[in-house]
Amino acid sequence: MPTIHYLTSDKKFEVPENSNILRMSLRYDGELPNRCGGGNCGTCVCKIEKGIEHTDKIKPVEKKKVGEELLAQGYRLGCQTFVNGDVELSWDKEITKMVQRRKVVPVRTPVTSP
């Protein structure tokens, strides 16, 4: 079973395969900050310090909310990220504030009249 180590709170848990980082934090009190759980607020942004290769692919909402630069540095949204191996992660209030300020613009399909 994979292990998630929440470095900032110094808590470490064995979790089932394909576990969501935020859900496991809520279940086991990992203390990852959170608010909406849907990728809109950015509160659960965290940096995968070790084991990024054990995370699933980056979601479109993460590209919009976190941005390519932070994603390239290993930041992900805990609510959107699933693990299939051991990971260590941390979070930082300043990065969280920066991500929270980013606006997510929903993709809208243009309506055409017949």
Residue pairs with C-beta under 8 A, 6 or more apart in sequence:
1 14
1 15
1 16
1 17
2 14
2 15
2 16
2 17
2 19
2 54
2 83
2 84
2 85
2 86
2 87
3 12
3 13
3 14
3 15
3 86
3 87
4 12
4 13
4 15
4 19
4 21
4 24
4 25
4 30
4 83
4 86
4 87
4 89
5 11
5 12
5 86
5 87
5 88
5 89
6 12
6 13
6 25
6 30
6 31
6 32
6 89
6 90
7 49
7 88
7 89
7 90
8 31
8 90
8 91
9 30
9 31
9 32
11 28
11 29
11 30
11 31
13 24
13 28
13 30
15 24
15 28
15 83
17 84
18 56
18 82
18 83
18 84
19 82
19 83
20 78
20 79
20 81
20 82
21 32
21 44
21 46
21 76
21 78
21 79
21 81
21 82
21 83
21 87
21 89
22 32
22 34
22 37
22 44
22 77
22 78
22 79
22 81
24 30
25 31
25 32
25 34
25 78
26 34
32 44
32 46
32 78
32 89
32 91
33 43
33 44
33 91
33 96
34 43
34 44
34 78
34 79
35 41
35 43
35 44
36 43
36 79
37 44
37 79
38 61
38 79
39 59
39 61
39 62
39 65
39 77
39 79
39 80
39 104
40 61
40 65
40 104
41 100
42 65
42 66
42 77
42 96
42 99
42 100
42 102
43 96
43 100
44 77
44 78
44 79
44 91
45 65
45 66
45 70
45 75
45 76
45 77
45 78
45 91
45 95
45 96
45 99
46 75
46 76
46 77
46 78
46 89
46 90
46 91
47 73
47 74
47 75
47 76
47 89
47 90
47 91
47 92
47 95
48 55
48 74
48 75
48 76
48 81
48 87
48 88
48 89
49 74
49 88
49 89
49 90
50 86
50 87
50 88
51 83
51 85
51 86
51 87
51 88
52 74
52 87
53 85
54 83
54 84
54 85
54 86
54 87
55 76
55 81
55 82
55 83
55 84
55 87
56 81
56 82
56 83
56 84
58 71
58 76
59 77
59 80
61 77
61 80
61 104
62 71
62 76
62 77
62 80
62 81
63 71
64 102
64 104
64 105
65 77
65 99
65 102
65 104
66 75
66 76
66 77
66 99
66 102
67 99
67 102
70 95
70 99
75 95
75 99
78 89
